[in-house]
C-alpha cells in the first residue's frame, strides 16, 4: 500500500517542480515544514509538460486510475517523487497538462481550463481512494483545487471512506475565481443540488472558488489583514457576502519565508554572501547586477530600485512605469523583472530604450535573476492595489533591500513603516502615483543618511518570518475540525 498521509495538500503548483507565483513557494515549504515537524504529509499536483523533476527521479506508482471525466473510462497515471522525504504525487494526462505554460499564453487563458482542473480534482479524489485510506485533512489551494471540498462534502454523505476527512481551503488571491459557463457544471461530478446561490452558482456562472468557500470546513487566507479586507466590497471581488456568511470559519494565517532558499548568506545565485552582521558582500552583488544588465557604473554609488512581479494592474506596474522618468531624474536606477499584459511589457521596453543605462527590464521570470535583483538593488518596490500576503517583501527584508509598499493585506502585516522607531520599510496609504512617489522620495532621503539607513537594513534582515510559527497555526486549525494526533508531535 502507498504512503497514507494524515494531511494531504492539493495544489496546482509546487516549487521547485512548477512555479508561476507565490502559491508555488508556499507549497514548496508549508507541507515540508509540517513533514519536518513529524506530521504525515503528502502533496498532489499536476504533471505539467514543463516541470523540474529530474533531480527527484519520479516513478510510476499507479497507471490508468479511472477518473471518468469528461467521459467514462478516462484515466490518469500517477507518479511519485520523494521531496526531501515527503511524497509528492504528480497526476499525468498529456492532453490536459503537457503544455508549455500552466494556465495561459500571452493570448489569454487556455479555453479548457475548467475541464483541466475538474479533471485534476477528480483525479486527486481517485488517487486518494486508490491509496486505501483517506487522510484526516485535505487542504486545497486556490480555484484550481477548490472542487476538492464540495466533492468530499457530498461523498461523506454516501461513502464511509470519507467520513473522517475534513477540508481546509486556502485563498491565495480572491480575484482569480475560476468562473466558467454553466454547461461545465452538469458533468463535473457534483449533484444537481450543488447548483444554486448556496452552492457553486455565481450570477449564472460556475464558480469553482466559491465552491471551495461554501463547502470547506475551514477557510484560510494568507495574512490576517487580507482575511479582514475580503469581507468588504472593496476587496471582496463580489464574494464578500458569501465570505461574511462563513466569517466564523475564516482565518488569516500569515505566510512565511523559506530561508533555506532565500538567505543571502548562503544563496548560490549571488556573487558574494552577506548577512546582517556583515553587509560587505551586498555591494559586490550590486556591482554584478549592474554589469550584467549594462547599467551605468555610477549607480554603484546611487540608489537602485527593484521590482519583481506580474505586469498587471494588481501589482501597480502602471503606477511604476508612469513615474520612472521622475525616478531617473533623481539619478537613480530601476530594474524590473516579470511578465504579464503586453501593454505594460511594451511600455517597459520603451522606457528601457529611452533611459538606457538607468532602466533595465527583463520580460519573463527566472529564479536566478529574482535572487540577484533582491540582493543587488537598494530599495524594493511593491505598489500593489491589493496583496493577499506577498512574499517578495519578506525576501527583500532578508536581503537588506527595504521595501516601499502599499498599506494593504500582508504588506502592512509584515512591514514596520517609517518613521516608526523600529521601521523596516516604507508604506503609503493608497495606490496612486502621488502617494507612491512621495514614499519613494522618503526612502531616497533616508538612503542619504548612511547610519540610519544601515540600521533599517539590519532591522529588516533580522526580522524572522520563518514557517514554523505559521505551520503550528495550521495544525491548531486542523485540530479544530477533528484532526486528532495518535500522539503529540
N, C-alpha and C positions, 0 to 999 in steps of 0.2 A: 504494500500500500504506500502511496505517496505521502510526503510530509503533510501532517494535519495541523494547520495553524489555529491559534486562538483568535488572532486578529488578521483579517485579510483586507489589504488595500487594493482598490481597483481604480486605475487612473490611465489616462491616455498617453502619458509620457513620464519618463523617469531618467534622471541623469545618473550615470554617464551614457546610457543607451540611446536615449532620444531626448531632444530638448528644443522647445521654441520659446520658453519663457520661465517665469518663476515657479510654475507648477512642477516642472521637472526637477528644479533644485530642491523643492520641498519633499518630493517623493524620493529623491536620492539620499535624504538624510533623516527624515522623521521615522520611517519604518526601521531604518538601520539603527537609529538611536534606541528605539524600543527593543530591537533584537539584542543590542549590546547590553541593555538593562536586564535581559533574561527572559523577555516575553517571546512567545512563539508567533512569529510574524511571517507573512508572505505578501508578495505583490503580483497583481495580474495586469498586463499591459499588452497593447498590440505589437506584432512583429512587423514594423514598417520596412519598406524597401530600402531606405537609407537609415541604418541603425548600427550603433557601435557595439557589437557583441564579440568580436574576435578575441578580446583579452579574457573572456569569461567562458568560452567554449560551450555554448548551449547545446543540449542534447534533446532528442525527441523522446517525450515521455508518454504522450497519447497521440494516436493517429485516428483521424476520422471520427471525432466526437460529434454526435448528432446535435445540431443546433436548430435545424428546422426553420430557418428564416433566410431568405424571404420565401422559400418554398420548401415543402417536405423533402427530407433527405440531404439538405445542405449540411456540411460538416466543417469542422476546424481541426487543425493539427495544433499540438501544444508542445512547446519547447521549454526547457528549464535551464536557467543559469544560476550558479551559486555566486551571489554578490556579497563578498566578504562574510560568507557563511549563511546568508539569508537567501531563501529561494525566490527567484523572480521568474514568473511564468509568462511566456510570450504566446499570444493567440495568433495563429497563422492562417490567413486566407488571402491568397495573392490578389484576387480581383478587388479586394477592399483596401488592402494595406501596402501592396507592393507598388508604391508610387514615390515620386521624387520628394514630394512635400507631405506633411502630415495632414493639413486641413484645407489648404488653398494654394493657388498660384497667384501671380500678380494680377490675373484677370478676375479673381474672386474665389469664393468658397467652392469646393467640389460640389457638383449638383446632387450627389448621392450621399452627402454627409449624414443625413438622418439614417438611411439604410445601413451605412457603415457602422454607426455606433449603436444602433439597435442590435445589429449582429454582434458587436463587441460585448455588449452586456449579456445577451443571451448565451453567447459562448462562454463568458465568465461564469454564468449560472451553471451551465453544463459541466464545466471543469470542476467547480466546487462539488457538484453532485457525484462526479466520477471519482473524486478523491475518497469518498466513502464516509466522511464525517463532516458535518457543517461546522464552520467557525462560529465562535461566540459573537464576534463583531465583524460585520462587513462595513468597511469605511470607504466610501466612494467620493470622488472629487470632480467637481465641475460638471457641465451639462453632458459631456461625452460619456460619463459613467453614472449619470443621475438616475437612469431607469433601474439600477440595481435595487433601490429602495422600494419602489412600487412592485417590482417583481417579487421580492421577498415578502412584502406585506401581504400580497394575495396568495402566495404559496403557503404561508403559515396557516392559512385557513383550511387548506385541503391536504397538505403534505407534512406529516410529522417530522420529516427530515429537517425542516427549517424551524421547528417550534421554539428552539432555544437561541436562535440567531437574531441579534438586534442590529440596527442600522444607524450609521452616522453619515451625514453628508456635509462636505465642506465646500463652501462657496469661495472660490478664489477671485472671481470677478463677475459680479451680478449682471454686468452689461451684456455678457455673452451667454445667451439663454438656450440656444438650440431650438429655435421656433421654426416649425415646418407645417406643411399642408395637412389638413385633417385626414386626407386619404391615407397618410402614412401611419395613422394610429390604428386603423382597423385590423392590420395584420401584424402588429408589433408584439402580440402575445399577452397584452393586458385585457382584462374583461371589459365589457361594454360599460359597466358601472364606473370605470375609471374616467370615462369621458364626461366632463361637466365642470362647473365652476369649482367644485370641491375636489377635483382631480387634476388631470393634466391639460384640460382645455383652458385656453387663454385667448379671449377675443376670437373665437372660432379657429384658432391655430393649435397645433400640437406642440406644447412647450415642455421640453424634456427637463429643464432645470426646475420648473415648477413642480414636476413630479417628484424630484428629489426633496424639495422643501416640504411638500404636502405629506409624503408617506414615510419620511425618515423618523426614527425615534428621537434623534437629536440632530441639530443643525449647528454648524460652526462657520465662522468666518475667520480670516487670518489676522485680525487685530481687534482689540476691544472697541476702538473708535469706529471702525467700519461697521461693526455689529450694531452700533447705535445709529450710524448715518443711514443705513439701508432701510430703516424703519420710516424714513421721511420721503416725501415726494421728490426732493432734490436729488437724492441718491438711490431711491428705490427702484428706478427703471421700470415703473409700472407694477412692480410686485410688492410694494410697501404694505398694502392691505393684507396680502397673503402672509407676509412675514410677521405683521403685527399679530395675526391670529396664532402664530407659532412662537411668539416672543418668549414665552416661558421656557421653551426648549431651544432657544437660540443663544449661543455664547461665542464671544470673540476670544480666541487664543492666539497670541502674537507668534508669528513665525520666528524661527531662529536663523542663525547663520552657520554654515558648515565651515568651521575653522580648520578642518583638515584640507579643504580646497582653497579657502580664502584666508590666507595668512601670509603677509609679506615677508615674514622671517624665513619661510620655507617654500616659497612659491617658485615652482620650476620654470615658470614663464619669464621671470624677471632677470634683468641684467645684474642685479645685486639685491641681497636680502637686507631688511632693516626691521626695526622694532621701535616701540615707544621709548625705550631706553637708549637706542642708538639709531638716529634718523639719517645717518650719513648716506646710506645706500639709496634713499629716495631720490636724491639728486642725480645719481647715476641712472636710475630708471627714467627720469625725466629727459636726460640727455639722449638716451637710446630712442625714446619715443619721438623726440623732435627730429633726430637724424632719420629715423625710419620713415617719417611722414613728410620729410623735406620742409620742415618748418624753420623759421628764422632762428639762428643761433642766439640772438639777443633775448629770445623768450626764455632761455635758461635762467635768466635773472628777472623775469617778469612773470606775473601770474598766467597760468594756462588753465582754462576751464574745460571740463569734460562732460559729455552727455552720452549715455548708453541706454537705448530703449527703442521701442517701436515708433516709427514715424507716423503717429496718428494723433488726432486732436486730444485724446485722453491724456497723452503724455506731455501735452503742451508744446509740441515741436513747433507749432505755428507761432507761439509766443517767443520762442528762442530765435527762430530764423528772422523774425521781424526786428529783433534788437541786436543781431550780430554786427551790423555796421556801427552801432553805438559802442559795442564792446571793443571792436577793433580800434576805434578811435582813441581808446584808453591805452593803446599799445599793449594789448592783451591778446593771447592766443585762444583758439577754440578748437576742440577735437570732438567729433561726433561719430558714433557707431550705431548702426541699426538699419532697419528696412521697414517698409510699410507702404503708405499711399504714394503712388507715382508722382503726384503733385509735389509732395514735400521732398522726395528724392531728387526731383529735377531742380527745385529751388535751392537745395543744398549744393548741388553741383555748380550752379551758377554763382553761389557765394564763394565756393572754393576757388573758382576761376577769378572772381573779382578781387579776392583778398588772398592771393597766393602768398604763402609764407606765414600767414597768420591764421588761416582756417583750413582744417583738414576734415574731410568727410569720407567715411568708409561705409558703403552700402552693402549690407549683409551682416552676418554675425559670426565671429569666431571666438572661442573661449580664450585663446591666447591673447587676442587683441583687447578683449574686455579686461583681462588682468593687467595688461600693460597700460591701459588708459587709467585704470584705478590708481596704479602706482605712479604713473608719470605725469599726472595732472596735479594741480594745486587745489582746485575748487571743483566740486561736483554739482551738476545742475539737474534738478528734478521738478520742473514746473507743472506737475500733473494737475489735471482738473479733478480727478479723484484717484485714489491709490489705496486699494484694499489693505495692503501691507507694505509692499515694496521690500526688496532685498538689497538692491544696489546701494541704497543709502547706508545699510548696515556694513556692506563691503567697503564703501568709501570711508566710513568712520574708522574701520580697522586699518585701512591703507593710508591713514593720515591725510585724507582729502576731504575737508569739511564740506558738507552738503548745503546747497541753497535750495529750499523746497517749499512747496505749498503746504499750508497747515491743514492737511486732510488725511483721513484714515490713519494707516500705520506710520506715515511720515511724522505726524505730530505725536505719535506714541513712542517714537524712537529717537527724536532729535530734541535736545535741550536748546531752546532758541536764544540766540544772542539778543540783548546784552545780559542775560541772566549770569549769575556768578559762576555757575558750572556749565556754561553753554558749550555745546559741541557742534553747532552749526547755525544756519540762518533760515528762518521761515517767514513767509509772507502770507497775508490773510486771504487773498483772493487771486484767482488765476487771470490776472490782467498784465499787460506789458508794463504798465506803470509800476505796479506793486513788485513785479519780478525784477525790473531794472533797479528799483530802489534797494532791494535786498542784495543784489549783486554789487551795487556800489558800496553798501555797508561792508560786504566781505572784502572788497578791494581796499577799502580804507584800513580795515583791521590788518590785512596782509602786510601793510607797510610797517606796522608795529611788530617787529620781529619777535619780541619776547611774548607779547600777548597772543600772537598767532601760534607760536610753538606750544603754549600752554593749552590752547584749544585743540590743536592737533593731538597732543598727548592724551588729553581727556577723552577724545573720541576713540583713539586707539585702545584705550584701556576699558572702554565700555564693553560689557560682556553680553552678547546676545546668543550664547550657545543654546543648543536644542534641549538640553537635559530638563530644564525647568518647564518648557512648553510640553515636552513629552509626558512629564508627570501630570500635567494638567489634563492631557488627553486620557491618561489612564484613569484619573478620577472621574472624568466624564463617562468613560466606558463602564465604570463600576455603578454609576447611577442608573444604567439601563440593563443591569443584570450580569455584568462581567464579574464572575466570582473566581478568584485565583484558587488553584489547588493548594498552593502555599504562597505566602507573600514573597515577592522577589526582593 
